Amino acid sequence: MKKVIFFLGIMTILTSCMDKYFQNDYRYVSYGNLKSDDAGWYIHSDKGNRLSIIANEASGVEFSEDLRVVASYTMESDPVDTVYNIHLHEIEEIICKDPLVPSQLTQAKIDSLGSDPANIIEAWFGGEKYLNVYFELLRYDTSLAHSVNLVFNEEESDEDNLVFEFRHNAFEDLTYYNAYGRISFDISAFVPDGETEMDVTFKWKDYYLIDRSLTGTFYLHSYSDGSFATPEFK
């Protein structure tokens, strides 16, 4: 199992496209979206589970409807079907963006996307919407914000395969310190009408200036038990 360092809050977690747990203290970690109803706040996890928050010691995030998060928690009771009662220990907001389409952008915006390298540590499909990316950047000036985006490659994409590129603009920052980030991109709108799955190719340039890519199948539908098909990239 892989351990990584959470960039926005110093916390070691296990990452996956599905709900996982720490074997030493039974802490689970899940990606998902915050929801609320008459029973209170819960996380709709990428695996399709309802994680009902009945105890909360987390801080630093203002709850809002559909906010994308990664959460660390323990179980308060045995699950009933796909409903889990949880004690929330840590929660962090995940930046969520829509992919950009170059033909819909001004030249100035296209130029601002940059072509600086980035290291992709993990990439996987989450729920029925997202391409999740855990990445590493090299930086020096902590007051200078870098930008990252996902760009739809209109020339290489076809009816059988969607091609996306990870773009990074360091704004001429020096490559000195390691920095890590997490982001989710909603790619569901790029699946043609009537299709429930598509091959997806994810491309980036690493710090060795080598062009990298991964290809996997993205599923737009859920199973009858509420879980989602979330295979890893090949």
Secondary structure by P-SEA (a helix, b strand, c coil): cbbbbbcccbbbbbbccccccccccbbbbbbbbbbbccccccccccccccccccccccccccccccccccccccccccccccbbbbbccbbbbbbbbcccccccccaaaaaaccbbbbbbcbbbbcccccccccbbbbbccccbbbbbbbbbccccccccbbbbbbbbbcccccccbbbbbbbbbbccccccccccbbbbbbbbccccccccbbbbbbbccccccccccccccc
